[in-house]
Amino acid sequence: MDKIITFEDFTKVDLRVGTITEVNDFPNARKPAYQLTIDFGDLGFKKSSAQITTLYKKEELLNRQIVAVVNFPTKQIANFMSECLVMGAVKENDVFLLHPETRVKNGAQVS
């Protein structure tokens, strides 16, 4: 464990639950990825790019709740503007999406 942060540092990260409402292929990405549109309730809709094509089909992702960091600055990925970072656990080269056990309100804070 190289990087120790304070609790104050952690509180700056805004983790929220959202529901994926749209999934599109992202042919301009360097590594295979999807373009996601995610509903975060009162925070609105945000877009993200996710390299999750090996484990998830587009149809499986629709209406799925996920956890994302919503307070990063917008980042350009190829010709796409990513507005949040979808969270996942990495095992070997696969990313397994983090999600709540039961359905919760879109925009719910993760703490």
Secondary structure as the mmCIF struct_conf table of DSSP 4:
data_model
#
loop_
_struct_conf.conf_type_id
_struct_conf.id
_struct_conf.beg_label_comp_id
_struct_conf.beg_label_asym_id
_struct_conf.beg_label_seq_id
_struct_conf.end_label_comp_id
_struct_conf.end_label_asym_id
_struct_conf.end_label_seq_id
HELX_RH_AL_P HELX_RH_AL_P1 PHE A 7 THR A 11
TURN_TY1_P TURN_TY1_P1 LYS A 12 LYS A 12
STRN STRN1 LEU A 15 ASP A 25
TURN_TY1_P TURN_TY1_P2 PRO A 27 ASN A 28
BEND BEND1 ALA A 29 LYS A 31
STRN STRN2 TYR A 34 ASP A 39
HELX_RH_3T_P HELX_RH_3T_P1 GLY A 41 LEU A 43
STRN STRN3 PHE A 45 ALA A 50
TURN_TY1_P TURN_TY1_P3 THR A 53 LEU A 55
HELX_RH_AL_P HELX_RH_AL_P2 LYS A 58 LEU A 61
TURN_TY1_P TURN_TY1_P4 LEU A 62 ASN A 63
STRN STRN4 GLN A 65 VAL A 69
BEND BEND2 PHE A 72 PHE A 72
HELX_LH_PP_P HELX_LH_PP_P1 PRO A 73 THR A 74
STRN STRN5 LYS A 75 ILE A 77
TURN_TY1_P TURN_TY1_P5 ALA A 78 ASN A 79
STRN STRN6 PHE A 80 SER A 82
BEND BEND3 CYS A 84 CYS A 84
STRN STRN7 LEU A 85 VAL A 86
STRN STRN8 GLY A 88 LYS A 91
TURN_TY1_P TURN_TY1_P6 GLU A 92 ASN A 93
STRN STRN9 ASP A 94 LEU A 97
HELX_LH_PP_P HELX_LH_PP_P2 LEU A 98 LEU A 98
BEND BEND4 GLU A 101 THR A 102
TURN_TY1_P TURN_TY1_P7 ASN A 106 GLY A 107
HELX_LH_PP_P HELX_LH_PP_P3 ALA A 108 ALA A 108
STRN STRN10 GLN A 109 GLN A 109
HELX_LH_PP_P HELX_LH_PP_P4 VAL A 110 VAL A 110
#
